[in-house]
């Protein structure tokens, strides 16, 4: 039985997005590496093959400003990356467009500033080459941002494989509402799910016959209506194995009224009221999409807030205990609520005419039930030639461990590969030849 080549992208970066000061180490990377050491052995026992992973290291101006050197992580964790290289892993580059704005005393995701983007990418490529003695061959831009000018810069700088694009996601001004940003994240609604060499005029479209040399390897995605699932019991069952206490210290309940939300005509405006009720006097936050997702509301143990027509079918809210500075992790989630958008009078929950589904990316920090649905959609797709997942080192480690167990249960269907190995795989190579 043939297997789908599977690329696991690991973004290597600090715990916080808007950095204020340097930390002694990137503990999330250290824990991720520890867990993957164990996973390598388990996968090898199950399949007889050693899995290869793809690491993408932050070396952009934000890292240089905070840590004093863009190559800080490569230098500080040289032994880990040497070990990864010996195991056959790919080491590549990860860039964010953060720019410090003194007047606001905040970081800005400056996607709307082409000169800053070029500076960030060019300086990062230079730092990588200085640290590793070779050009970066694999690349991921943060927050799924990309444009044609950047693709040209990457290609001229020696990058051969880009793993930024996330099919199905629509344009939006910023990944997280609470952050400052310029420009828009790209519209990927028409991007194919299969690897391709892009057109010379649009990086989101396969080129034929004229195309660029760089290969775009899309991350695996699925409509959010398919991805939204039940609470994940796997994480709790696995918490003790990785030394995480998955039980919140308080209890709380999150409800929505109405839920389902009736939306029967294109152009309809809708809303629902979310209400939370928790024991104890401490503060809570309502986050969207993940325990550390965008802040929707915050306040005391009892309250409510209106969510309007930015909601999509399957939008999930997390009630987080933030008392005493508790971290935004699954172990501090008091309740989780998925909202249904009901799109026909008969009660079905498909996508109404004129309403585009949101998409969710195969991110191993998500609940295992969500990851299972996205993975299943790829495995059932007769046109699928690969799987590509992402994980931000240190993010939701309980979920990460549970999702590695999930991948192991599919070991007869999946085989881990680097981006270069993926592009040489028979199904992908044949696809490229067919476009010549």
LUMVOMI-720174 format. One record per atom (N, C-alpha, C): residue in one letter; x, y, z. Coordinates in steps of 0.1 Angstrom, whole numbers, plus 5000, padded with zeros to 4 digits. Layout:
N
aXYZ...
% end
This chain:
436
x500849885000x500050005000x500950135000x500650224991x501450344990x501050435002x501950525006x501750615016x501750765011x501150855018x501150995014x502451055021x503351115013x504451195019x503851305028x504451315040x503951405050x505051495055x504851625054x505851725058x505251785072x506051775082x505751835095x506651955096x506052075095x506752205097x506752245112x507852275117x507952325131x508552465131x507752555135x508252695135x508952715149x510252755148x511052775159x511152925163x510552965174x510453105177x510153115192x510253235197x509953265212x508453235215x508253225228x506853185232x505853305229x506353425230x505453535228x505653605214x504553655208x504653715195x505253865197x504653935206x505154075208x506154085219x507454055215x508454045225x508854175231x509054175244x509554295251x511054285256x511454165259x512754135264x513153995261x514453965261x514953835257x514753745269x514453615266x514453515276x515753435275x515953355286x517253285287x517253175276x516153115273x516053015263x514753005257x514552925247x513252905241x512752765246x512152775257x511752645264x510752565255x509952625247x509052555239x509752475229x510852525223x511752445214x512352325221x512852345233x513452235240x512452125243x511252165247x510252055250x509751995237x509552065227x509152005214x510251905209x511451945210x512551855206x512551725214x512351745228x512251625236x511151525232x509951585230x508851495226x509051425212x509751505203x509951445190x511051335190x511951345199x512951235201x512251105204x511251115213x510450995217x509650945205x509051045198x508151005187x508950945175x510250985173x511050925163x511150775165x511450735178x511550595181x510250525180x509150585184x507850515183x507550495168x507750595160x507450585146x508350475139x509550475143x510450375138x510050235141x509650215154x509150085158x507950045150x507050145147x505750105140x505950085125x506950155119x507050155104x508450095099x509450095108x510750055103x511450165097x510950285097x511550405090x511650515100x512750595099x512950715107x512250835101x511350905108x510651015103x511651135102x511451215091x512151345090x511251465091x511751565099x510951685102x511551805095x510751915094x511252035088x511152145098x512352205102x512452305112x512652445105x511852545110x511952675104x512252775115x513452835114x514052915125x513853065123x513353135133x513253275132x514553345133x514853435123x516153505122x515853645117x514753705120x514353835114x514653945123x514354075119x514754185127x514254195141x513054135144x512554135157x513554055166x513953935161x514853855169x516153925171x516653995161x517954065162x517854175172x516754255172x516554365181x516454315196x515754205198x515554165212x516754085217x517353995209x518353905213x519753945209x519854055202x521254105198x521854045186x521253935181x521753865169x520553795163x520453815149x519453745142x519653595143x520853545144x521153405145x521253345158x520653415168x520753375182x520253225184x519153195179x518653055181x519552955175x520052985162x520852885156x522152865164x522652965170x523952955178x523652895191x522552935198x522252885211x521852735211x521252695201x520752555200x521452475189x522752505187x523452445176x523452295178x523552245190x523652095192x522252035188x521152095191x519852045187x519752035172x520152145165x520052145150x521052055144x522152035150x523151935144x522551795146x521851765157x521251635159x520051615149x519351725146x518251715137x518751685123x519851755119x520451735106x520951595104x521551535115x522051395114x520851305112x519751335118x518551255116x517851265103x518351355094x517851365081x516851485080x516651565090x515651665090x516151785081x515151865077x515451985070x515452105079x516452195077x516552315085x516352435076x515252515079x514952625070x514752755078x514152855071x513952985077x512553025078x512253095090x510953145093x511053295096x510153375089x510253515090x508953575094x508953675103x507753755106x508053895102x507053975099x507254115095x507154215107x507454175119x507254265130x508254375129x507754495131x508554625132x508154705144x509154745152x508854815164x508454965161x507355005166x506855135164x506955215177x508055305178x508255375191x507155455195x506355525186x505355615190x504155535197x503955415193x502955335199x503455235210x504855225211x505455135220x504854995218x504754955205x504154825202x504854775189x504854645188x505254585175x504054585165x504454615153x503454615142x503754505132x502854425128x502954325117x502854405104x503954455099x503954555088x503954495074x502854415072x502754345059x502454445047x501954565051x501654665040x502754755037x503954725041x505154805039x506154715030x506154725017x506954645009x508454655012x508954775015x510354795018x510754725030x509854725041x510154655053x510154505051x509254455043x509154315040x510454275033x510954355023x512154315017x513354315026x513454415035x514454425045x514454305054x513254265059x513154155068x513554025061x513153995049x513453875042x514953875039x515453985033x516853985029x517853965041x517554035052x518454025063x518353885069x517153825069x517053685074x517753585066x517653595053x518353505044x519853525046x520353645048x521753665051x522153605064x521353625075x521653565088x521753415087x520753355080x520753205079x522053155072x522453225061x523653185054x524853195063x524953305071x526053325080x526153215091x524953175096x524853075107x525152935102x524652895090x524752765085x525752735074x526252845069x527252835058x526652795045x525352815043x524652775030x523452855030x522852875018x521552945017x520452865023x519352925027x518152855032x517452805020x517152675020x516452615009x514952595011x514552605024x513152595027x512752715035x511452765034x511052885039x509552885043x509252955054x507852985058x507753125063x506853205057x506553335062x505453325073x505653405083x504653395094x503353455091x502253405097x500953455096x500453435081x500953335075x500553295061x500653405051x501553505054x501653625045x502653585033x502353635021x503253625010x502753714999x503653754990x503353824978x504353784967x504053834954x504953794943x506353854944x506453974950x507754034951x508653954961x508053904971x508753824981x509153684975x508253624967x508553504961x509853514952x509853634944x511053654936x512353674944x512153744955x513353764964x513853624970x512853544974x513253414979x513953324969x513353324957x513953244946x515353294943x515553424942x516953474939x517853454950x517353434962x518253404974x518553254976x518053174967x518353024968x517352944974x516152994979x515052914984x514452834973x514252704976x513652614966x512252574969x511952574982x510652524987x510052624997x508852664994x508052755003x506852675008x506652685021x505552615028x504652715035x504352825029x503552935035x502052925032x501652895020x500252915016x499352815023x498152865026x497152775033x495852785025x495552695016x494452695007x493152725015x492252795009x490952825014x490752945023x491852985029x491853105038x491653235029x490753315034x490453445027x491353555032x491353665024x492053785029x491553835042x492353885050x491953955062x493154045067x492754155075x493754255078x494854205088x494554115096x495554065106x495153925111x496153845116x495853715121x495053725134x495453825142x494753835155x494253985157x493053995161x492454125162x493154225171x493654175182x494254265192x495654315188x496154275177x497554315173x497454425162x498454515162x498554615152x499154555139x498554595128x499054535115x498754635104x499554625093x499254695081x499054595070x498354645059x498154555048x497154445051x497054345042x496154235043x496854105041x496454005048x496953865045x496253825032x496953745024x496453715010x495153635010x494553634999x493353554996x493853424990x493653314998x494153184993x492953094989x491753154987x490553074984x490652994972x491453034962x491552954949x492852884948x493652874959x494952804958x494752654959x495452584950x495252434950x495852364963x495352254966x495852174977x497052094974x497452094962x498652014958x499852104955x501052054957x502252134954x502252174939x502952294937x502952344924x504152444923x504552464910x505452574907x504652694902x504852814909x503852914906x504052984892x502953044888x502953134876x503953244879x504553304868x505453414869x504653544873x503353544872x502553664875x501753654887x501553524893x500753514905x501153394912x501753414924x502353294932x501253204936x499953244936x498953154941x498353064930x498853074918x498452994907x499552904901x499252784898x500352704891x500652764877x501952764874x502352814861x502452714850x501952744838x501952654827x501752734814x502752734805x503952664806x505052744814x504952874815x505952954821x505752954836x506752924844x506552914858x507952934865x507852964878x509052984886x509752854890x510952864894x511652744898x511252704912x510952794921x510552764934x509352684935x509152594944x507952504945x507152554958x505852574956x504952614967x504352484972x504552454984x503952334990x502852375000x501652364997x500552415005x500452335018x500152405029x499752325041x498352265039x498052155045x496852085044x495752165052x494552185045x493452255052x492152185049x491152225056x489752175053x488752275058x487552285052x486552375057x486352365071x486152475078x485952485092x484752405097x483752395088x482552315092x482952165094x483952125087x484451985088x485351975100x486052075103x487152065113x486652085127x485552165129x485052185143x484552065149x485052025161x484651895167x484351905181x484251795187x483951785201x485151815210x484951835223x486151855232x487051725231x488251755233x489251645231x489651575244x489251445244x489551365256x490951315255x491551305243x492851255241x493851335249x493751465249x494751555256x494751515270x493651505277x493651475291x494251335294x493951245285x494451105287x495951105286x496551195278x497951185275x498751285284x498051375292x498751485299x499751425308x499451325316x500351275326x501651225319x501551165307x502751115300x503851225297x503351345295x504351455291x504451545303x503851515314x504151595326x503351725327x502151725321x501251845321x500051825329x499651915338x498351905345x497351965336x496451875331x495351925322x494151965328x494051965342x492751995349x492752135353x491752215349x491652355354x491352355369x491752455376x491552465390x490152525393x489452585383x488152635385x487152565376x485952595377x484952545368x484152665362x483652645350x482952755343x482152705332x481152775327x480352735316x480152855307x480252815294x480052915283x478952875274x477952965272x476852935264x476653045253x475853015243x475553115233x474053115230x473453225228x471953235225x471753345215x471253295203x470953165199x472153085195x471952955195x472952855190x472152725188x471852685175x472352745163x471852885160x472552955151x472153085146x471553065133x470253105131x469553095118x470053195108x470553145097x470953235086x470453175073x469353225068x468653155057x468753225044x469353345043x469453415030x470853475029x471353485017x472553555015x472453695018x473453755025x473353895028x472753915042x472353815049x471753825062x472753865072x472353955081x473253995093x472753915105x473753855112x473353775124x474253805136x473753755147x474553775160x474053675170x474853655180x474553575191x475153635204x474553605215x475153655228x475853545235x477153555238x477853465246x477853505261x477553405269x477453435283x478353335291x479053385301x479953295308x479553305323x479753195330x479453185344x480453095351x481353155360x482453075365x482453085381x482952985387x483053005402x484353075405x484553125417x485753205421x485653345416x486353435422x486353575418x487253625407x488153535403x489253585394x488753615380x489553685372x489253725358x489253605348x488553625337x488553525327x488653595313x488953525303x488953575289x488253485280x487653535270x487053455259x487953465247x488453355242x489353355231x488753275219x489153315207x488553265195x489553165188x489053045186x489852945178x490852865185x491352905197x492352835205x492452905218x492952835228x493152895241x493953025241x494853035231x495653165230x495253245218x494053215213x493553285201x493253435203x492653495194x492253635195x491353655207x491553765215x490653795226x489353845221x488253785224x486953835221x486353915232x486453865244x485953945256x486753905268x486753995278x487453965291x486654035302x486853985314x486154045325x486153955337x485153975346x485053905358x484453765356x484053695366x483653555365x482253535359x481553645358x480153645352x480053755342x479553725330x479353835320x478853785307x478653875297x478153835284x478653935274x478653905261x479153985250x478453935237x478254035228x477654005215x478653975205x478553865198x479353825186x478453835174x478953915163x478053935152x478453855140x478253905128x478353825116x479753795111x480753825119x482053765115x482153625119x481153575127x481153425131x480953345118x481553225118x481253125107x480852995114x480252915106x479852785111x481052705117x481052675129x482152605136x483052695143x482852825143x483752915151x483652865166x484852855172x484952795185x485452895195x484852915206x485253005217x485752925229x486852985235x487452915246x487353015259x486852955269x486753035282x487953005290x488853105292x490153085298x490253145311x490753065321x491053115334x492453185334x492453325336x493653395336x494053455350x493353405360x493653445374x495153425377x495753515384x497153505388x498053485376x497753535364x498553525353x498753385346x497653305348x497753175343x497953175328x498653085322x499053085308x497853045300x497853085287x496753065278x497052925271x496852825279x497052685275x495752605278x495752485272x494552395273x494252365288x495252355296x494952315310x494252415318x494152545312x493452655319x492152685312x491752605303x490452615296x489352565305x488352655308x487252625317x486052565309x485952615296x484852555288x485152595273x484552525264x484852535250x483452525243x483152615234x481852625227x482052645212x481552555204x481452575190x480052625186x480052735178x478852795174x478452745160x477152705159x476652655146x475852765139x476152785126x475452875117x474452785109x473152795112x472152715106x471652785093x471952725081x471752795069x470652745060x469652685066x468452655059x467252635068x466052665065x464952655074x464752515078x465152415071x465052275075x465952235085x466952315089x467852285100x469152225096x469452225083x470852175080x471852275083x473152235083x474152335087x475252335076x474752335063x475752345052x476052495051x476652535040x477052665037x476052735028x475352835033x474352905025x474852965013x473952985003x474453054991x474953194994x476153224989x476853354992x477653355004x477653245012x478553235024x479653135021x480853185022x482053105020x482453045033x482852915033x483252855046x484652905050x484852915063x486152945068x486952805067x488252825066x489152705065x489952695078x490352575081x491252545092x492452465087x493652505092x494852445088x495252325097x495952235091x496352115099x497452155108x497052205120x497952255130x497952165142x499052105145x499152005156x498952065170x498752195171x498452265184x496952255186x496152215176x494652215177x494252095185x492952095189x492351975195x492551855186x492751735191x492951615183x491751585175x490551615180x489351585173x489351675160x489751795161x489851885149x490851835139x492051805144x493151755136x492651625128x491951535136x491451415130x490651435118x489751535119x488851565108x489551625095x490551715098x491351765087x492151655080x492751575088x493651465083x492751375075x491551335080x490651245073x490251295060x490051425059x489551485047x490651475036x491951485040x493051475031x493251325027x493151235036x493251095033x492151045024x491051105025x489851055017x489851125003x490651225001x490651294988x491451214978x490851164968x491551084958x492651154950x492551294950x493551374943x494751414952x494651384965x495751424974x497051354971x498151424971x499451374968x500351394980x499951464990x500751495002x499951535013x500551545025x499951605037x501051695043x500651815047x501551915053x500951975065x501551955077x501152005090x502052105095x501652185105x502452285111x502352275126x503352315133x503352325147x504352435152x503852525160x504652635166x505352575179x506652565179x507352495190x506852555203x506452465212x506052505225x504552535227x503852545216x502352585216x501552455219x500752465230x499752365233x500352225233x501352195242x502152075241x501251955244x500251965252x499351855254x498651805242x498151905234x497551875221x498551815211x499751865211x500851825202x501151675205x501251635217x501551495221x500351405216x499151455219x497951375215x497951355200x498251465192x498251455178x499351375172x500451365178x501451275174x501051125175x500251105186x499650965188x498650945176x497951045173x496951035162x497650995149x498751065146x499551035134x500050895134x500550855146x501050715147x499950615143x498750645146x497650545143x497450545128x497950635121x497850635106x499150605099x500050525106x501350505101x501350425088x500350345086x500250265073x499850355061x499450485064x498950565053x499850685051x500750715061x501650835060x503050795061x503950875054x505350865056x506051005056x506751025067x507351165069x508451185059x508451305053x509451345043x509851495045x511051525040x511451665039x510751725027x510751855026x510151915013x510851865001x512151855001x512851804989x512451664986x512351574996x511951434993x510451434988x509651524994x508251524989x508151554974x508951654969x508851694955x509451584946x510251494952x510751384943x509751264944x508751264953x507851154954x507151124941x506851004937x506250974924x505051054920x504051064930x502851134926x503051284924x503951344932x504251484931x505051514918x506051434916x506951444904x506151434891x505251334891x504351314879x503451444877x503051494888x502151614887x502951734881x504151754885x505051854879x505251834864x505551714860x505851684846x504651704837x503451684843x502151704835x501951844832x502551934840x502352084838x503352144829x504352064824x505452114815x504752144801
% end
